[in-house]
């Protein structure tokens, strides 16, 4: 049996009206999780730690980059010697050999720098993600404590903070979940 769209809406409407009477006793509130995260004193402390980690990683990369730039300068000087036809063949040949060796070393340094950059970015991102997850978990625990002390039933996140992972932060047993009824109606006759 196939349901028409109006029949489907009527079935959903009936399911919703059956809980209207009990829904009037439900106490609903909202929390702006983004604002809570922004205003939480630990956020500033943890962000400072992440920034210090990023600065430390950047300093290490800057040192490696300086070595790389020095190699580049040395290669330019060796290239000038190699191309200078007024110099003895032996001196030019020596410069070419040094240039080739330095080019291989510079290429290895470039790979090392790229790997270090990826690793540093990954470490900073991991630290940031863990920090945010920890702070959001602490905020959710606080929300649950306040909600239970005030006897609230349903709390929505009005900021829809992606780190909170859901728009509903808390649900009491009084809140009816219509998911099974809606899915049953949608799948009726299949």
C-alpha positions in Angstrom: 0.0 0.0 0.0 1.3 3.4 -1.0 0.5 6.4 1.1 -0.2 9.7 -0.5 1.5 12.9 0.8 -1.7 14.2 2.5 -2.3 10.9 4.2 1.3 10.8 5.4 0.9 14.4 6.9 -2.3 13.4 8.6 -0.7 10.3 10.1 2.2 12.4 11.4 -0.2 15.1 12.6 -2.2 12.5 14.6 1.0 11.2 16.1 2.0 14.7 17.2 -1.5 15.6 18.6 -1.4 12.5 20.8 1.5 13.9 22.7 0.3 17.6 22.8 -1.4 17.2 26.2 1.6 15.7 27.9 4.0 18.1 26.0 2.4 21.1 27.8 4.0 20.0 31.0 7.5 19.8 29.5 9.9 22.6 30.6 12.1 23.7 27.7 15.1 26.0 27.7 18.0 26.9 25.5 21.8 27.3 25.9 24.1 29.1 23.5 27.0 26.6 23.5 29.2 28.8 21.3 28.8 31.7 23.8 29.3 29.4 26.7 32.5 28.2 25.1 33.7 31.7 24.3 33.0 33.0 27.8 34.4 29.9 29.7 37.5 31.0 31.5 39.3 27.8 30.6 38.9 28.6 26.9 41.3 31.5 27.0 43.9 29.5 29.0 43.6 26.5 26.6 43.8 28.7 23.5 46.9 30.3 24.8 48.5 26.8 25.2 47.6 25.9 21.7 49.1 29.1 20.4 52.3 28.5 22.4 52.5 25.0 20.8 52.0 26.5 17.4 54.7 29.1 18.0 57.1 26.4 19.2 56.4 24.4 16.0 56.8 27.5 13.8 60.2 28.4 15.5 61.4 24.9 14.7 60.3 25.2 11.1 61.8 28.6 10.8 65.2 27.2 11.9 65.0 24.5 9.2 63.9 27.0 6.6 66.9 29.2 7.4 69.2 26.2 6.8 67.4 25.6 3.5 67.8 29.3 2.5 71.5 29.1 3.3 71.9 26.1 1.0 70.1 28.0 -1.7 72.5 30.9 -1.4 75.5 28.6 -1.4 74.1 26.9 -4.6 73.8 30.3 -6.3 77.4 31.1 -5.5 78.6 27.7 -6.7 76.5 28.1 -9.9 78.2 31.4 -10.6 81.7 29.8 -10.2 80.6 26.9 -12.5 79.3 29.3 -15.2 82.4 31.6 -15.0 84.3 30.6 -18.1 87.3 32.8 -17.1 88.1 30.3 -14.3 90.2 27.2 -14.6 88.3 24.1 -15.7 89.4 22.3 -12.5 87.8 25.0 -10.3 84.6 25.0 -12.4 84.4 21.2 -12.2 84.9 21.2 -8.4 82.1 23.8 -8.1 79.8 21.6 -10.2 80.5 18.6 -8.0 79.8 20.6 -4.8 76.7 22.1 -6.5 75.3 18.6 -7.3 76.0 17.3 -3.8 74.4 20.4 -2.2 71.4 20.2 -4.5 70.8 16.6 -3.3 71.2 17.7 0.3 68.9 20.7 -0.3 66.2 18.4 -1.9 66.4 16.1 1.2 66.1 19.2 3.4 63.0 20.3 1.5 61.4 17.0 2.0 62.3 17.1 5.7 60.7 20.6 6.0 57.5 19.5 4.2 57.2 16.5 6.5 57.9 18.6 9.6 55.2 21.1 8.4 52.6 18.4 8.0 53.5 16.9 11.4 53.4 20.2 13.1 50.0 21.1 11.6 48.6 17.7 12.5 49.9 18.1 16.1 48.4 21.6 16.5 45.1 20.5 14.9 44.9 17.4 17.1 45.6 19.5 20.2 43.0 22.0 19.2 40.4 19.3 18.6 41.1 17.6 21.9 40.9 20.9 23.7 37.6 21.8 22.2 36.1 18.4 22.9 37.3 18.6 26.5 35.8 22.1 27.0 32.5 21.2 25.3 32.3 18.1 27.5 32.8 20.2 30.6 30.2 22.6 29.5 27.7 19.8 28.8 28.3 18.4 32.2 27.5 21.8 33.8 24.4 22.1 31.6 23.2 18.7 32.8 23.7 19.7 36.5 21.9 23.0 36.1 19.1 21.3 34.1 18.5 18.6 36.6 18.6 21.1 39.5 16.0 23.3 37.8 13.8 20.3 36.7 14.0 21.1 33.0 13.1 18.5 30.4 14.6 19.6 27.1 17.5 21.9 26.3 18.3 23.1 22.8 21.6 24.5 21.7 20.6 27.8 20.1 24.0 28.3 18.5 24.1 24.8 16.9 27.8 24.5 17.8 29.2 21.8 15.6 31.5 20.6 18.5 28.4 20.0 20.6 27.4 17.4 17.9 23.7 18.0 18.5 21.0 20.6 18.8 19.4 19.0 21.8 21.7 18.9 24.7 19.5 17.2 27.3 16.2 15.3 27.2 14.3 14.0 30.2 12.1 10.9 30.2 9.0 13.2 29.9 9.9 14.1 26.3 8.2 11.7 23.9 10.4 10.5 21.0 8.2 10.1 17.9 10.9 8.7 15.7 9.6 5.1 15.8 6.0 6.3 15.0 7.2 8.5 12.1 9.4 5.7 10.7 6.6 3.2 11.1 4.2 5.5 9.2 6.8 6.1 6.5 7.5 2.5 6.1 3.9 1.2 6.3 3.0 -1.1 3.5 6.5 -1.9 2.5 
